[in-house]
Amino acid sequence: MNENAPVAPGPPGGLLLGSTLDFKDKPLDYLQYLQRAYGDIVHFRVGFQDWYLLSNPEHVWDVCVRRQALFNKPDLAKRLWKPFLGRGIITQDGADWKKAHKMIRPGFHRERIDAYGKTMVEYTRRMLDGWIEGEERDVHTDMVSLTLEIVAKTLFDADVAEDAAAVGEAMLVLQEVMAEHIHLPLPLPKWWPSEANRKKVKALADIHGIVDRIIAERRAEGVDHGDLLSTLITAESEDGERMDDRQVRDEAMTLFFAGHETSSNQLVWTWYLLAQHPEIVDACRKELDEVVGDRDITPADLRELPYLDMTVKECMRMLPSVWVFMREPNEDVEIGGFTLKKGVNIMVSPFVLQHDPRWFPDPDRLDPLRFTKEREKALPNGAFVPFAAGPRVCAGKAFAAMEMRLVLGTMLQSQVPKVVAGFAPDMVAELSLHPRGGVPIVVQPG
């Protein structure tokens, strides 16, 4: 460690709040400003805490992959997630995380993932059957319902079409309360008599009740339904230990939330972006027609649909629903010539990285050909990280990647993306990047 390493540059900020208000007001704009004004490692304060923004792929890869053992999930993130997701994999570190990760991993083996493909396509077609030519719809509402139904079926082997509104409302409440928790110095105790707290407690009770009931029924049956819940119930650690009901519920809640919240927003942004680029839509539809025709898309077809794959990746580059993730060093570390002290908050923004013209020339132009095999291989490690990277890469990455392609491909087989004239989204960067008030579309079969 270089004892004389200089302090990373950054804005002076206010005496008490640092850069809190600037960051909270427009996070995406502020992070891009920091990178452009101060460079690839920027120090700023949020309240009395030291934060660092890393915007060089080499440094991102160093933190996430090469020296990942030196970095944990930050306490800030654990405090945010733990009231909602308990001791699920998102809130764990070290030996506990490794143990849980190994037990969950079989549920995401390729054979299991491929088996979920039929559900993804079937439920997408069911959604489209309810669309009427020329009507205006909020595609955000549709995508939230669709991904909720898909994750319920693949996680719990449960069809929640009839209960989607109630479950979706509870999930929406949790998302709103989680977003509010980001800005609280300390989370409110459950007994605090605020309206938001009462809504949170009720939403948690509603979802916990459903999950607990399903777990109890599944344990009583003792049958592998081929879903993720069966994996959690039957999983064993290396020493033969199994998860108790509380841990199964916490892991199920984590997968339930992560399996639909970010996916639904990513599908919305993809449909919105494609509505601006009919030439890309035409190329996708031509490829789909040649490879698939009128039949249902299967996971095996995806290998023969490279342009669809490149389009999904480019939309994830342009508007990543996971706009930021964080790490915390468990000892003092030196990165890029600067010393980052133990316990500081390290922020990595896929949005900032993926709009950097050094890695993606003309970054505001949507161009799927950025992700040809040759050009993607030429990208620096750490430049394209929509699912993070390294051992703590999103556990459901393969699931989400397949879902994006199957849902989008199925929609493009019969629909042409069209957004209501004059609409411009209000992008909100909170738990994920989402559109405030939804995205109104006009149903246009084609």
Backbone torsions as a table, in degrees:
resi	resn	phi	psi	omega
1	MET	NA	131.2	179.0
2	ASN	-83.3	107.0	-177.1
3	GLU	-65.1	-22.5	-177.8
4	ASN	-100.6	16.4	-179.6
5	ALA	-61.2	136.2	-178.4
6	PRO	-70.9	162.1	176.3
7	VAL	-79.8	136.5	179.6
8	ALA	-61.3	143.4	-179.0
9	PRO	-72.6	162.4	177.7
10	GLY	172.7	175.7	-177.3
11	PRO	-72.3	148.3	179.4
12	PRO	-66.9	-38.6	179.8
13	GLY	68.4	175.4	179.5
14	GLY	-77.9	162.0	-175.6
15	LEU	-63.0	-44.3	-176.5
16	LEU	-95.9	-45.5	-173.1
17	LEU	-96.5	-6.5	-177.9
18	GLY	60.6	-127.4	-179.5
19	SER	-102.2	18.3	-172.9
20	THR	-55.3	-50.1	-174.8
21	LEU	-67.6	-40.2	178.0
22	ASP	-62.3	-43.5	-178.6
23	PHE	-68.3	-43.1	-178.1
24	LYS	-67.4	-35.2	-174.8
25	ASP	-65.4	-54.9	180.0
26	LYS	-141.9	82.2	-172.8
27	PRO	-56.7	-46.2	-176.5
28	LEU	-63.5	-47.3	179.9
29	ASP	-62.2	-41.1	-176.1
30	TYR	-68.6	-41.9	178.9
31	LEU	-65.1	-39.2	177.0
32	GLN	-65.4	-39.1	176.7
33	TYR	-61.0	-45.6	-179.2
34	LEU	-58.9	-45.9	-178.3
35	GLN	-63.0	-43.4	-177.2
36	ARG	-72.4	-32.8	-176.5
37	ALA	-84.3	-32.4	-170.3
38	TYR	-122.8	-10.4	175.6
39	GLY	107.8	-163.3	-169.8
40	ASP	-82.2	-16.2	174.0
41	ILE	-130.5	112.7	-175.1
42	VAL	-120.3	132.0	176.0
43	HIS	-101.2	130.5	173.0
44	PHE	-147.1	163.9	-178.0
45	ARG	-111.1	136.6	168.7
46	VAL	-115.7	108.1	-169.7
47	GLY	64.1	-127.5	179.1
48	PHE	-101.1	9.0	-178.1
49	GLN	-95.8	144.5	176.7
50	ASP	-89.5	126.7	178.0
51	TRP	-120.4	148.8	176.4
52	TYR	-130.8	132.3	174.7
53	LEU	-100.5	121.3	176.1
54	LEU	-102.3	125.4	-175.9
55	SER	-130.0	16.2	174.7
56	ASN	-109.7	127.4	-178.5
57	PRO	-52.9	-35.8	-179.9
58	GLU	-61.5	-41.6	179.6
59	HIS	-71.3	-38.4	178.2
60	VAL	-62.2	-44.3	179.7
61	TRP	-66.1	-35.0	178.7
62	ASP	-62.3	-45.8	-178.3
63	VAL	-70.9	-42.7	-172.4
64	CYS	-85.8	-25.8	-171.9
65	VAL	-124.8	-65.6	-170.8
66	ARG	-61.5	-44.4	-178.2
67	ARG	-121.5	36.1	-173.8
68	GLN	-58.7	-26.7	-178.8
69	ALA	-64.9	-18.6	-178.9
70	LEU	-86.6	0.0	-173.9
71	PHE	-130.7	137.0	178.0
72	ASN	-115.7	173.4	166.1
73	LYS	-64.7	136.5	-178.0
74	PRO	-69.6	150.7	177.2
75	ASP	-56.7	-33.5	178.7
76	LEU	-56.9	-46.8	-179.3
77	ALA	-68.1	-39.0	179.8
78	LYS	-63.5	-41.4	178.7
79	ARG	-63.9	-34.1	179.6
80	LEU	-69.1	-47.9	-171.0
81	TRP	-83.3	-32.0	-169.5
82	LYS	-59.9	-39.6	179.2
83	PRO	-62.0	-21.3	-175.6
84	PHE	-104.0	-37.4	-172.9
85	LEU	-114.8	7.6	176.8
86	GLY	57.3	-135.4	-179.8
87	ARG	-102.1	44.9	173.0
88	GLY	-69.7	173.1	-171.7
89	ILE	-60.8	-27.8	-179.1
90	ILE	-64.9	-32.3	-173.7
91	THR	-96.9	5.1	-176.0
92	GLN	-104.4	159.6	176.9
93	ASP	-141.7	169.8	172.0
94	GLY	60.0	-139.0	-175.6
95	ALA	-63.3	-36.8	179.2
96	ASP	-62.6	-42.7	179.9
97	TRP	-65.1	-45.4	-179.2
98	LYS	-59.5	-42.2	-179.4
99	LYS	-63.9	-47.5	-179.3
100	ALA	-66.0	-39.0	-178.9
101	HIS	-62.2	-43.0	179.6
102	LYS	-65.0	-33.8	-178.6
103	MET	-75.5	-30.9	-179.2
104	ILE	-82.6	-32.0	-171.0
105	ARG	-51.8	-39.1	-180.0
106	PRO	-57.8	-27.0	179.3
107	GLY	-69.2	-13.9	-179.7
108	PHE	-114.0	17.5	172.9
109	HIS	-63.7	152.9	-173.6
110	ARG	-55.8	-38.9	-178.3
111	GLU	-61.7	-42.1	179.1
112	ARG	-68.1	-45.6	-178.6
113	ILE	-59.1	-46.5	-179.3
114	ASP	-59.9	-34.7	-179.0
115	ALA	-66.5	-23.1	179.0
116	TYR	-78.1	-15.7	-174.4
117	GLY	-58.9	-40.6	-178.7
118	LYS	-60.6	-41.7	177.9
119	THR	-61.9	-43.8	-178.6
120	MET	-58.7	-45.9	-178.9
121	VAL	-70.3	-44.9	-178.5
122	GLU	-59.9	-44.0	-178.3
123	TYR	-71.9	-32.2	176.3
124	THR	-65.6	-43.7	177.8
125	ARG	-62.8	-38.7	178.4
126	ARG	-62.2	-39.7	176.5
127	MET	-62.7	-46.6	-176.8
128	LEU	-65.7	-28.2	177.7
129	ASP	-62.0	-22.4	179.3
130	GLY	-89.9	-3.5	179.0
131	TRP	-84.3	138.8	-179.1
132	ILE	-117.2	131.5	-177.2
133	GLU	-53.1	131.6	176.4
134	GLY	86.8	-13.1	-178.7
135	GLU	-76.9	154.9	173.8
136	GLU	-95.1	135.5	-180.0
137	ARG	-137.0	157.9	170.8
138	ASP	-94.3	106.8	-176.5
139	VAL	-67.4	-22.6	176.9
140	HIS	-66.1	-45.5	176.7
141	THR	-59.6	-43.0	179.8
142	ASP	-62.7	-43.1	-177.5
143	MET	-70.5	-35.2	176.2
144	VAL	-62.4	-46.3	179.7
145	SER	-64.1	-42.8	-177.7
146	LEU	-63.9	-50.3	-177.5
147	THR	-68.0	-30.9	175.4
148	LEU	-63.5	-45.1	179.8
149	GLU	-65.6	-39.7	179.9
150	ILE	-64.7	-46.7	-176.7
151	VAL	-69.8	-32.2	177.2
152	ALA	-65.3	-40.3	-179.4
153	LYS	-70.9	-44.4	-176.4
154	THR	-78.3	-26.9	178.9
155	LEU	-86.3	-44.7	-172.8
156	PHE	-113.8	-0.8	-171.9
157	ASP	52.9	42.6	-177.9
158	ALA	-125.2	136.5	175.9
159	ASP	-94.0	111.4	-174.7
160	VAL	-106.3	20.4	-178.6
161	ALA	-52.4	-43.6	-178.0
162	GLU	-73.2	-29.2	-177.7
163	ASP	-100.9	3.8	-173.5
164	ALA	-58.7	-39.2	-178.4
165	ALA	-62.8	-46.0	-178.5
166	ALA	-67.5	-47.1	179.4
167	VAL	-65.2	-42.0	179.5
168	GLY	-61.4	-38.3	178.1
169	GLU	-64.7	-41.8	178.3
170	ALA	-63.9	-42.0	178.6
171	MET	-64.5	-38.9	179.4
172	LEU	-63.3	-41.8	177.5
173	VAL	-59.8	-45.4	-179.5
174	LEU	-62.4	-40.8	178.9
175	GLN	-62.1	-43.5	-179.3
176	GLU	-64.8	-43.4	-178.7
177	VAL	-68.7	-38.8	176.2
178	MET	-59.3	-43.1	179.8
179	ALA	-61.3	-40.4	178.2
180	GLU	-65.4	-35.9	-179.1
181	HIS	-63.3	-27.6	180.0
182	ILE	-56.2	-35.6	-173.1
183	HIS	-97.6	5.4	177.6
184	LEU	-93.8	133.2	177.5
185	PRO	-63.5	-35.2	177.2
186	LEU	-137.9	136.7	177.9
187	PRO	-65.3	143.4	178.9
188	LEU	-72.7	140.0	175.1
189	PRO	-66.7	156.0	-176.5
190	LYS	-59.4	-29.1	-176.1
191	TRP	-80.6	-6.6	-176.9
192	TRP	-65.0	125.7	-168.7
193	PRO	-84.3	46.9	176.6
194	SER	-93.0	157.3	179.7
195	GLU	-62.5	-42.9	180.0
196	ALA	-61.5	-39.7	-179.4
197	ASN	-66.9	-40.9	178.4
198	ARG	-62.3	-41.2	178.3
199	LYS	-63.9	-39.8	-179.6
200	LYS	-64.5	-47.5	-177.9
201	VAL	-61.9	-42.1	179.8
202	LYS	-65.9	-43.7	-179.8
203	ALA	-62.0	-43.9	177.9
204	LEU	-62.5	-42.5	179.8
205	ALA	-63.2	-40.9	179.6
206	ASP	-60.5	-50.0	-176.4
207	ILE	-71.7	-40.9	177.6
208	HIS	-60.5	-39.1	179.4
209	GLY	-61.2	-43.2	179.0
210	ILE	-64.3	-48.4	-177.0
211	VAL	-65.0	-44.2	179.6
212	ASP	-60.5	-41.4	-179.8
213	ARG	-63.7	-43.4	-179.4
214	ILE	-65.6	-40.9	178.7
215	ILE	-61.8	-44.9	-179.5
216	ALA	-62.4	-43.1	178.9
217	GLU	-63.2	-41.2	-177.1
218	ARG	-68.2	-41.2	177.7
219	ARG	-63.2	-38.7	-179.8
220	ALA	-66.1	-36.4	179.5
221	GLU	-70.5	-43.0	-177.2
222	GLY	67.4	29.2	-177.1
223	VAL	-116.6	137.0	175.5
224	ASP	-80.3	111.8	-178.7
225	HIS	-85.1	0.6	-178.7
226	GLY	76.4	15.3	-179.6
227	ASP	-109.9	177.1	-177.6
228	LEU	-68.5	-32.5	179.3
229	LEU	-62.9	-39.8	177.0
230	SER	-60.1	-38.4	177.7
231	THR	-62.0	-44.5	-178.9
232	LEU	-64.8	-41.7	-176.2
233	ILE	-69.2	-38.1	-175.3
234	THR	-94.3	-8.0	-176.3
235	ALA	-63.4	142.1	176.8
236	GLU	-126.6	142.4	174.0
237	SER	-77.3	175.7	-178.9
238	GLU	-62.3	-26.6	179.0
239	ASP	-95.0	14.6	174.7
240	GLY	83.4	7.7	-178.9
241	GLU	-81.7	142.0	176.5
242	ARG	-112.7	160.4	178.7
243	MET	-72.2	140.6	171.2
244	ASP	-81.7	175.8	-175.0
245	ASP	-60.3	-37.2	-179.0
246	ARG	-65.3	-44.2	-179.5
247	GLN	-68.6	-39.5	176.3
248	VAL	-58.3	-44.3	180.0
249	ARG	-63.9	-43.2	-179.5
250	ASP	-63.1	-42.6	178.9
251	GLU	-68.0	-39.6	178.8
252	ALA	-64.0	-41.7	177.5
253	MET	-61.4	-41.7	179.0
254	THR	-61.5	-48.0	-179.7
255	LEU	-67.6	-36.9	-180.0
256	PHE	-61.6	-48.9	-178.1
257	PHE	-68.9	-52.5	-176.9
258	ALA	-65.8	-27.5	-175.4
259	GLY	-77.5	-9.3	178.8
260	HIS	-130.0	-28.9	-174.1
261	GLU	-67.3	-53.4	-179.1
262	THR	-72.6	-36.1	-179.2
263	SER	-64.8	-42.7	-178.9
264	SER	-62.5	-43.5	179.7
265	ASN	-66.5	-37.9	179.4
266	GLN	-64.8	-39.0	177.2
267	LEU	-65.1	-38.5	177.5
268	VAL	-62.3	-48.2	-179.4
269	TRP	-63.3	-36.5	180.0
270	THR	-65.4	-45.1	179.3
271	TRP	-64.0	-39.9	178.1
272	TYR	-63.2	-46.5	-178.8
273	LEU	-64.3	-41.7	-178.7
274	LEU	-66.0	-28.9	177.7
275	ALA	-63.3	-22.7	178.4
276	GLN	-87.9	-7.4	-171.9
277	HIS	-135.3	76.0	-178.7
278	PRO	-60.2	-27.0	179.9
279	GLU	-67.6	-34.7	176.8
280	ILE	-72.0	-40.1	176.6
281	VAL	-59.1	-45.7	-179.5
282	ASP	-60.3	-41.4	-179.5
283	ALA	-66.4	-40.2	177.6
284	CYS	-64.2	-45.2	-177.0
285	ARG	-67.0	-35.9	177.9
286	LYS	-63.6	-45.0	179.0
287	GLU	-63.6	-44.0	179.0
288	LEU	-61.4	-41.4	-179.3
289	ASP	-64.2	-40.5	-178.1
290	GLU	-70.9	-37.0	-174.2
291	VAL	-91.5	-39.9	-170.9
292	VAL	-110.5	-38.5	-176.2
293	GLY	71.3	-137.0	-176.6
294	ASP	-93.0	-7.2	-177.3
295	ARG	-79.2	171.2	178.0
296	ASP	-68.5	141.6	174.1
297	ILE	-72.4	143.5	176.1
298	THR	-119.4	161.7	175.6
299	PRO	-56.1	-33.7	179.5
300	ALA	-64.5	-30.5	-179.6
301	ASP	-66.4	-26.9	-172.2
302	LEU	-60.9	-28.2	178.2
303	ARG	-66.1	-23.6	-178.4
304	GLU	-99.2	11.3	-178.0
305	LEU	-123.3	63.2	-175.5
306	PRO	-65.4	-33.1	-178.3
307	TYR	-70.5	-37.1	175.0
308	LEU	-61.1	-42.9	178.4
309	ASP	-61.1	-46.1	180.0
310	MET	-64.3	-36.7	179.8
311	THR	-65.1	-44.4	178.2
312	VAL	-60.6	-46.2	-179.8
313	LYS	-62.5	-40.9	-178.7
314	GLU	-67.4	-36.9	176.6
315	CYS	-68.1	-35.0	175.6
316	MET	-69.1	-30.3	175.3
317	ARG	-68.8	-46.0	-174.2
318	MET	-69.0	-50.8	-179.2
319	LEU	-131.0	80.4	-179.2
320	PRO	-75.8	126.8	178.5
321	SER	-64.0	-35.2	172.9
322	VAL	-88.2	90.9	-172.6
323	TRP	-85.7	-13.9	-178.5
324	VAL	-156.8	148.1	165.8
325	PHE	-143.2	162.8	-169.9
326	MET	-132.9	155.6	175.3
327	ARG	-138.4	164.7	179.6
328	GLU	-139.4	122.8	179.5
329	PRO	-68.9	136.4	178.4
330	ASN	-91.9	6.0	170.2
331	GLU	-158.4	167.5	176.8
332	ASP	-62.1	134.0	-179.9
333	VAL	-132.1	152.3	175.6
334	GLU	-107.5	125.2	179.3
335	ILE	-132.1	123.1	176.7
336	GLY	58.8	30.2	178.7
337	GLY	88.0	-1.2	178.6
338	PHE	-113.6	145.3	176.3
339	THR	-93.7	126.1	176.3
340	LEU	-109.2	120.1	-173.8
341	LYS	-72.7	152.9	174.3
342	LYS	-53.1	133.1	174.0
343	GLY	90.1	-4.6	177.2
344	VAL	-74.2	163.8	178.5
345	ASN	-95.6	121.1	177.5
346	ILE	-103.8	125.6	-177.5
347	MET	-111.5	132.4	172.9
348	VAL	-120.0	126.2	-179.8
349	SER	-112.9	106.5	173.0
350	PRO	-54.4	-34.7	179.7
351	PHE	-60.9	-47.0	-179.9
352	VAL	-65.7	-48.4	-179.9
353	LEU	-57.3	-42.8	-171.2
354	GLN	-86.0	0.8	172.1
355	HIS	-115.3	16.2	-179.8
356	ASP	-88.1	118.4	-176.7
357	PRO	-63.7	-14.7	176.4
358	ARG	-66.9	-33.5	-178.1
359	TRP	-104.2	-27.1	-178.4
360	PHE	-134.1	85.7	-179.2
361	PRO	-53.9	143.9	-178.2
362	ASP	50.9	59.4	-167.5
363	PRO	-65.8	-19.6	-178.5
364	ASP	-87.8	3.9	176.9
365	ARG	-98.7	128.8	179.1
366	LEU	-80.3	116.8	-176.0
367	ASP	-144.6	97.4	-179.8
368	PRO	-58.1	-24.5	-177.5
369	LEU	-69.6	-5.7	170.7
370	ARG	-60.7	-24.0	-172.6
371	PHE	-110.8	31.6	165.0
372	THR	-62.1	159.1	-177.4
373	LYS	-55.9	-41.7	-177.0
374	GLU	-66.9	-45.7	-176.3
375	ARG	-72.7	-35.1	177.8
376	GLU	-67.1	-39.8	178.9
377	LYS	-64.0	-29.3	-178.3
378	ALA	-79.3	-12.9	179.1
379	LEU	-66.6	142.8	175.1
380	PRO	-63.5	142.0	172.4
381	ASN	-56.6	130.3	179.7
382	GLY	97.4	-3.5	-179.8
383	ALA	-83.6	-32.0	-179.8
384	PHE	-120.8	101.5	-172.7
385	VAL	-134.0	56.1	-178.2
386	PRO	-67.0	-17.9	177.3
387	PHE	-113.8	19.7	-169.8
388	ALA	68.2	-156.6	-176.3
389	ALA	-162.3	164.8	177.1
390	GLY	80.1	-165.2	-178.2
391	PRO	-56.8	-29.0	-178.2
392	ARG	-96.9	21.7	171.9
393	VAL	-58.4	151.0	-178.6
394	CYS	-48.9	124.2	-177.9
395	ALA	-61.4	-29.9	-179.0
396	GLY	-95.9	22.7	-176.5
397	LYS	-56.0	-49.5	-177.8
398	ALA	-64.3	-38.8	177.5
399	PHE	-61.1	-51.0	-177.6
400	ALA	-64.8	-40.8	-179.7
401	ALA	-62.6	-42.8	179.2
402	MET	-68.5	-41.9	179.7
403	GLU	-59.4	-44.6	179.5
404	MET	-57.1	-46.4	-175.6
405	ARG	-72.5	-41.2	-179.2
406	LEU	-70.1	-43.1	179.8
407	VAL	-66.8	-49.3	-179.0
408	LEU	-62.1	-44.9	179.7
409	GLY	-60.8	-42.2	179.6
410	THR	-64.7	-40.9	178.3
411	MET	-64.5	-41.8	-177.6
412	LEU	-71.4	-20.2	177.1
413	GLN	-62.0	-29.9	-175.0
414	SER	-129.2	-5.1	-175.9
415	GLN	-131.1	149.5	174.0
416	VAL	-111.8	123.2	-178.5
417	PRO	-60.8	130.3	178.2
418	LYS	-148.0	120.4	179.1
419	VAL	-96.7	147.2	177.8
420	VAL	-53.4	134.6	-176.1
421	ALA	-55.4	134.4	176.2
422	GLY	83.8	-2.1	-177.5
423	PHE	-75.4	136.7	171.9
424	ALA	-132.5	125.8	-175.1
425	PRO	-72.3	147.4	171.1
426	ASP	-96.4	101.4	-174.7
427	MET	-81.4	125.5	-178.7
428	VAL	-114.8	120.2	-179.9
429	ALA	-100.0	96.5	177.2
430	GLU	-124.5	-116.5	175.7
431	LEU	-60.4	-41.2	172.4
432	SER	-141.1	170.7	178.0
433	LEU	-82.3	114.2	-176.7
434	HIS	-136.6	161.6	-178.2
435	PRO	-90.9	119.1	176.6
436	ARG	-66.2	125.5	178.2
437	GLY	82.7	3.0	176.1
438	GLY	86.1	-173.5	178.7
439	VAL	-133.1	107.1	-178.5
440	PRO	-77.5	129.7	178.9
441	ILE	-122.9	162.2	171.6
442	VAL	-109.9	125.6	-179.1
443	VAL	-68.9	121.1	-177.8
444	GLN	-132.8	92.7	176.4
445	PRO	-63.6	154.8	179.6
446	GLY	-165.9	NA	NA
